[in-house]
Amino acid sequence: MSFTFNDLKQDNQAPWRAYIEHDFVRQLGDGTLEPRAFRHYLKQDYLFLIQFGRAFALAAYKSPTLADLRHAKAGLDAIIDLELGLHIDYCRQWGIGEQELAELPEARATLAYTRYVLDTGNRGDLLDMHVALAPCLVGYAEVARWLIAQPSTVRGDNNPYEAWLAMYESAEFQAAAQAEVAWLNERLAEVSPSRFKQLSRIFNDATRLEIDFWDMGLNQQM
């Protein structure tokens, strides 16, 4: 039996849909999200991305082959050079300076998901960690595609969150997500049903923690 990333999604269909179609996402798409909620999310997402950069650095350390090492480096580059750089610029547009970002405390939801990923990577193997990372990298790309397909999504200057959507629908980010799916598909094809069950549990945990992160932003929780 051969597994794919789609099997992980199908095995966790309810939480995955709750994550992709969360109220925070919907309100981003139609432009009705409260600005204070978005600023809170932006600040925590900065801290979130730093920890995910560390996770991809750990993935590089754990890579047994040159191909795996190159893939981990590509993921690290996508976060540090693309997403985090754009994020800092975007925060500045919302009146949030880099000094303020550097001094922020982490919200509980930020701590929970990022440390879960790092813990999973430390105690497990490379595939364990990539499955834990997937709801972030692959999930955000799917969120952008889902929003684009919704008739309620507002594009252009009429949506204050247009730049956020444009970042995650960009060719660069979508390509990084597809590369991650291809890497996962290649490894998942080789796992046993019992191993897939373990990985599905990790994927479920990580997806639920992503839902908590949306909740954190929507409700401005610390």
C-alpha positions as CSV (number, residue, x, y, z in Angstrom):
1,M,0.0,0.0,0.0
2,S,1.3,3.4,-1.0
3,F,0.5,6.6,0.9
4,T,0.5,10.3,-0.1
5,F,0.1,13.7,1.5
6,N,-3.5,13.6,0.4
7,D,-4.0,10.6,2.5
8,L,-2.9,12.5,5.5
9,K,-5.5,15.2,4.7
10,Q,-8.2,12.7,4.1
11,D,-7.4,10.9,7.3
12,N,-7.8,14.2,9.1
13,Q,-10.5,15.8,7.0
14,A,-12.5,17.5,9.7
15,P,-9.6,19.4,11.4
16,W,-8.0,20.2,8.1
17,R,-11.1,21.8,6.7
18,A,-11.6,23.6,10.1
19,Y,-8.1,25.0,9.7
20,I,-8.3,26.0,6.0
21,E,-11.8,27.5,6.3
22,H,-11.3,29.1,9.8
23,D,-13.2,32.3,10.6
24,F,-9.9,34.2,10.8
25,V,-9.2,33.1,7.2
26,R,-12.7,34.0,5.9
27,Q,-12.5,37.4,7.5
28,L,-9.1,38.0,5.9
29,G,-10.6,37.1,2.6
30,D,-13.6,39.4,2.8
31,G,-11.6,42.2,4.5
32,T,-13.8,42.3,7.6
33,L,-11.1,41.1,10.1
34,E,-10.7,43.5,13.0
35,P,-7.3,45.4,12.5
36,R,-6.3,44.8,16.1
37,A,-6.7,41.1,15.6
38,F,-4.6,41.2,12.5
39,R,-1.8,43.2,14.2
40,H,-1.8,40.7,17.1
41,Y,-1.6,37.8,14.6
42,L,1.2,39.6,12.6
43,K,3.3,40.0,15.7
44,Q,2.9,36.4,16.8
45,D,3.5,35.1,13.3
46,Y,6.9,36.8,13.3
47,L,7.9,34.8,16.4
48,F,6.3,31.7,14.9
49,L,8.4,32.1,11.7
50,I,11.7,32.4,13.7
51,Q,11.0,29.1,15.4
52,F,10.1,27.4,12.1
53,G,13.4,28.6,10.8
54,R,15.0,26.8,13.6
55,A,13.0,23.7,12.8
56,F,14.2,23.7,9.2
57,A,17.8,24.1,10.5
58,L,17.1,21.0,12.6
59,A,15.8,19.3,9.5
60,A,19.1,20.1,7.8
61,Y,21.0,18.6,10.7
62,K,18.9,15.5,10.6
63,S,19.1,15.0,6.8
64,P,20.8,11.7,5.9
65,T,21.4,12.5,2.2
66,L,22.5,15.5,0.2
67,A,19.1,15.7,-1.5
68,D,17.4,15.9,1.9
69,L,19.9,18.6,3.0
70,R,19.2,20.6,-0.1
71,H,15.5,20.3,0.5
72,A,15.9,21.5,4.1
73,K,18.0,24.4,3.0
74,A,15.3,25.4,0.4
75,G,12.7,25.4,3.2
76,L,14.9,27.5,5.5
77,D,15.5,29.9,2.6
78,A,11.8,30.2,1.9
79,I,11.1,31.1,5.6
80,I,14.2,33.3,6.4
81,D,14.8,35.0,3.0
82,L,11.3,35.1,1.5
83,E,8.5,34.9,4.1
84,L,10.2,36.5,7.1
85,G,11.6,39.3,5.0
86,L,8.2,40.0,3.5
87,H,6.6,39.7,6.9
88,I,8.9,42.3,8.5
89,D,8.2,44.7,5.6
90,Y,4.4,44.0,6.0
91,C,4.5,44.6,9.7
92,R,6.2,48.0,9.1
93,Q,3.2,48.9,6.9
94,W,0.9,48.1,9.8
95,G,2.9,50.3,12.2
96,I,4.9,47.5,13.8
97,G,8.6,48.1,13.9
98,E,11.3,45.5,13.9
99,Q,12.5,46.5,17.4
100,E,8.9,46.0,18.8
101,L,8.9,42.6,17.1
102,A,12.2,41.6,18.7
103,E,10.9,42.4,22.2
104,L,7.5,40.6,22.0
105,P,6.5,37.8,24.4
106,E,5.2,34.6,22.8
107,A,1.5,33.8,23.1
108,R,0.6,30.4,24.4
109,A,-0.6,29.2,21.0
110,T,2.7,30.2,19.5
111,L,4.7,28.4,22.1
112,A,2.5,25.3,21.8
113,Y,2.8,24.7,18.1
114,T,6.4,25.8,17.5
115,R,7.7,23.8,20.5
116,Y,5.6,20.8,19.4
117,V,7.3,20.8,16.0
118,L,10.8,21.1,17.5
119,D,10.0,18.4,20.1
120,T,8.7,16.1,17.3
121,G,11.9,16.7,15.3
122,N,14.2,16.1,18.2
123,R,12.5,12.8,19.4
124,G,11.5,11.5,15.9
125,D,13.1,11.3,12.5
126,L,13.1,13.7,9.5
127,L,9.8,12.5,8.2
128,D,8.1,13.1,11.6
129,M,9.2,16.7,11.6
130,H,8.2,17.4,8.0
131,V,4.8,16.1,8.7
132,A,4.5,18.4,11.8
133,L,5.7,21.3,9.6
134,A,3.3,20.5,6.7
135,P,0.2,22.3,8.1
136,C,2.2,25.5,8.1
137,L,4.0,25.5,4.8
138,V,1.6,23.5,2.7
139,G,-1.5,24.7,4.7
140,Y,-0.9,28.4,4.0
141,A,-0.5,27.7,0.3
142,E,-3.8,25.9,0.4
143,V,-5.4,28.6,2.4
144,A,-4.4,31.1,-0.3
145,R,-5.8,28.9,-3.1
146,W,-9.0,28.3,-1.2
147,L,-9.6,32.1,-0.6
148,I,-8.9,32.9,-4.2
149,A,-11.7,30.4,-5.2
150,Q,-14.3,32.0,-2.8
151,P,-16.8,34.5,-4.3
152,S,-16.8,36.4,-1.0
153,T,-13.0,37.1,-1.2
154,V,-12.3,40.8,-2.0
155,R,-9.2,41.6,-4.0
156,G,-7.3,44.7,-4.6
157,D,-7.3,48.0,-2.7
158,N,-10.8,47.3,-1.2
159,N,-9.3,44.6,1.0
160,P,-6.8,45.8,3.6
161,Y,-5.3,42.3,3.7
162,E,-4.6,42.0,0.0
163,A,-0.8,42.0,0.5
164,W,-1.1,39.0,2.9
165,L,-3.1,37.0,0.3
166,A,-0.7,38.1,-2.5
167,M,2.3,36.8,-0.5
168,Y,0.9,33.3,0.0
169,E,-0.5,33.0,-3.5
170,S,2.8,34.1,-5.0
171,A,4.6,31.7,-7.4
172,E,7.5,31.5,-5.0
173,F,5.5,30.4,-2.0
174,Q,3.3,28.0,-4.0
175,A,6.4,26.4,-5.5
176,A,8.0,25.9,-2.1
177,A,4.7,24.3,-0.8
178,Q,4.6,22.0,-3.9
179,A,8.2,21.0,-3.4
180,E,7.3,20.0,0.2
181,V,4.4,17.9,-0.9
182,A,6.6,16.2,-3.5
183,W,9.1,15.4,-0.8
184,L,6.4,14.1,1.5
185,N,4.8,12.0,-1.2
186,E,8.2,10.3,-2.0
187,R,8.7,9.3,1.7
188,L,5.1,8.4,2.5
189,A,5.0,6.0,-0.4
190,E,7.5,3.8,1.5
191,V,5.8,3.7,5.0
192,S,3.8,0.8,6.4
193,P,0.1,1.2,7.6
194,S,1.2,1.3,11.2
195,R,3.8,4.0,10.5
196,F,1.3,6.0,8.5
197,K,-1.0,5.9,11.6
198,Q,1.7,7.4,13.7
199,L,2.4,10.1,11.1
200,S,-1.3,10.9,10.8
201,R,-1.5,11.5,14.6
202,I,1.4,14.0,14.3
203,F,-0.4,15.7,11.4
204,N,-3.6,15.8,13.4
205,D,-1.9,17.4,16.4
206,A,-0.1,20.0,14.2
207,T,-3.3,20.9,12.4
208,R,-5.2,21.4,15.6
209,L,-2.4,23.6,16.9
210,E,-2.7,25.7,13.7
211,I,-6.4,26.1,14.4
212,D,-5.4,27.3,17.9
213,F,-3.1,29.8,16.3
214,W,-6.0,31.2,14.2
215,D,-8.1,31.4,17.3
216,M,-5.3,33.2,19.1
217,G,-5.2,35.9,16.4
218,L,-9.0,36.2,16.1
219,N,-9.5,36.5,19.9
220,Q,-6.2,38.5,20.5
221,Q,-5.1,36.0,23.2
222,M,-1.8,35.8,24.9
